[in-house]
Amino acid sequence: MLNSIDALFDGKVFHPEQPVTLKANTRVRIIIDNKSDGNDENCSFLETAESLQLDGPADWSANIDKYLYSEEKEHES
């Protein structure tokens, strides 16, 4: 069963912000998704793309159509 709860981490323990309907000692998987702390800074697409540290040819942006829609170049021997 997939369930989502909000919680506060005190440095050692997660404290749910609402009641949790699980039996004691139930094993769970916790996936952390940090909520905003009020400093909502919108991140631009370029900042996001740069943070991915993608590796590509130096002329990628200038020739994007060639890389997306053209056939792969034959390698010269």
VENDA-V686857 format. One record per residue. N is the residue number from 1. RES is the residue in one letter. PSI is psi in whole degrees, -180 to 180 (* if undefined). Layout:
# VENDA-V686857
n=N res=RES psi=PSI
n=N res=RES psi=PSI
This chain:
# VENDA-V686857
n=1 res=M psi=134
n=2 res=L psi=128
n=3 res=N psi=146
n=4 res=S psi=131
n=5 res=I psi=155
n=6 res=D psi=142
n=7 res=A psi=161
n=8 res=L psi=130
n=9 res=F psi=123
n=10 res=D psi=10
n=11 res=G psi=-20
n=12 res=K psi=-37
n=13 res=V psi=144
n=14 res=F psi=129
n=15 res=H psi=111
n=16 res=P psi=144
n=17 res=E psi=-8
n=18 res=Q psi=163
n=19 res=P psi=145
n=20 res=V psi=127
n=21 res=T psi=68
n=22 res=L psi=149
n=23 res=K psi=151
n=24 res=A psi=144
n=25 res=N psi=19
n=26 res=T psi=130
n=27 res=R psi=135
n=28 res=V psi=163
n=29 res=R psi=128
n=30 res=I psi=126
n=31 res=I psi=124
n=32 res=I psi=126
n=33 res=D psi=98
n=34 res=N psi=128
n=35 res=K psi=157
n=36 res=S psi=143
n=37 res=D psi=18
n=38 res=G psi=-14
n=39 res=N psi=57
n=40 res=D psi=101
n=41 res=E psi=117
n=42 res=N psi=132
n=43 res=C psi=130
n=44 res=S psi=162
n=45 res=F psi=-41
n=46 res=L psi=-39
n=47 res=E psi=-41
n=48 res=T psi=-47
n=49 res=A psi=-42
n=50 res=E psi=-37
n=51 res=S psi=-21
n=52 res=L psi=-16
n=53 res=Q psi=53
n=54 res=L psi=147
n=55 res=D psi=128
n=56 res=G psi=178
n=57 res=P psi=154
n=58 res=A psi=-30
n=59 res=D psi=22
n=60 res=W psi=-54
n=61 res=S psi=-36
n=62 res=A psi=-27
n=63 res=N psi=34
n=64 res=I psi=-40
n=65 res=D psi=-40
n=66 res=K psi=-43
n=67 res=Y psi=-31
n=68 res=L psi=-38
n=69 res=Y psi=-12
n=70 res=S psi=159
n=71 res=E psi=153
n=72 res=E psi=136
n=73 res=K psi=145
n=74 res=E psi=136
n=75 res=H psi=131
n=76 res=E psi=139
n=77 res=S psi=*
